[in-house]
């Protein structure tokens, strides 16, 4: 199977990997933060559409991960969109 593999800062690749027995990913404690975020959205303090800074095709995922990993200016949150054929 193919997977996005993090080798180090700025070194992210698409590689063939064996089926994982366990999966390690970076994540936050969503259930802890979502109620407060929803309150801020309802109050108009936070506008989620302003956080989405990039829209890239799925074929650009590796480059998008790399740009985000290198903390390039303007890369806050990326939406990966399927290409329409």
VOSEMI-871431 format. One line per 4 residues: for each residue x, y, z of C-alpha. Coordinates in nm, 4 decimals. Example, Ala and Ser with C-alpha at 12.3 -4.5 7.8 and 13.67 -1.06 7.14 Angstrom:
BEGIN
1.2300:-0.4500:0.7800; 1.3670:-0.1060:0.7140 .
% end
This chain:
BEGIN
0.0000:0.0000:0.0000; 0.1087:0.3603:-0.0528; 0.1419:0.6000:0.2394; 0.2681:0.9506:0.3088 .
0.5870:0.8946:0.5095; 0.7475:1.1620:0.7295; 1.1274:1.1248:0.7234; 1.2106:1.4603:0.8824 .
1.1388:1.8309:0.8471; 1.0816:1.9000:0.4786; 1.1333:1.5337:0.3848; 0.7907:1.3837:0.3225 .
0.7476:1.1102:0.0632; 0.4879:0.8815:-0.0869; 0.6239:0.5282:-0.0418; 0.5178:0.1676:-0.0592 .
0.4716:0.0354:0.2941; 0.3525:-0.2897:0.4505; 0.0037:-0.2970:0.5987; 0.0396:-0.1333:0.9422 .
-0.0479:-0.3256:1.2582; -0.0731:0.0019:1.4475; -0.1167:0.3497:1.3101; 0.0596:0.6520:1.4601 .
-0.0678:0.9954:1.3688; -0.0530:1.3424:1.5113; -0.3822:1.4507:1.6567; -0.5322:1.6795:1.9153 .
-0.7922:1.6148:2.1828; -1.0899:1.7198:1.9674; -1.3596:1.6489:2.2245; -1.1875:1.8810:2.4674 .
-1.1612:2.1733:2.2244; -1.4719:2.1493:2.0035; -1.7294:2.2876:2.2537; -1.5224:2.6031:2.3120 .
-1.4539:2.6420:1.9383; -1.8240:2.6090:1.8592; -1.9021:2.8811:2.1145; -1.6445:3.1088:1.9486 .
-1.7887:3.0368:1.6027; -2.1469:3.1071:1.7151; -2.0320:3.4317:1.8786; -1.8624:3.5333:1.5524 .
-1.5204:3.5544:1.7188; -1.3756:3.2768:1.5028; -1.4463:3.2451:1.1320; -1.3438:2.8931:1.0199 .
-1.3298:2.9924:0.6535; -1.0378:3.2232:0.7326; -0.8295:2.9318:0.8647; -0.8449:2.7402:0.5372 .
-0.5502:2.8945:0.3572; -0.4917:2.6579:0.0651; -0.6961:2.4358:-0.1656; -0.4900:2.1765:-0.3495 .
-0.5748:1.8740:-0.5645; -0.5137:1.5269:-0.4163; -0.2281:1.4894:-0.6632; -0.0555:1.7784:-0.4826 .
-0.0772:1.6173:-0.1368; 0.2956:1.5482:-0.1000; 0.3928:1.9029:-0.1932; 0.1180:2.0416:0.0343 .
0.2441:1.8335:0.3289; 0.5980:1.9517:0.2562; 0.4968:2.3206:0.2453; 0.2995:2.2840:0.5685 .
0.5852:2.0934:0.7350; 0.8343:2.3646:0.6375; 0.5899:2.6228:0.7787; 0.5927:2.8199:0.4563 .
0.4046:3.1502:0.4870; 0.0333:3.1194:0.4142; 0.0059:2.7464:0.4889; -0.2274:2.7241:0.7892 .
-0.4835:2.4637:0.6849; -0.5045:2.2821:0.3521; -0.8061:2.1301:0.1851; -0.7180:1.8425:-0.0477 .
-0.9872:1.8237:-0.3142; -1.0508:1.5231:-0.5394; -1.0011:1.6031:-0.9021; -1.3112:1.6050:-1.1183 .
-1.2760:1.4096:-1.4440 .
% end
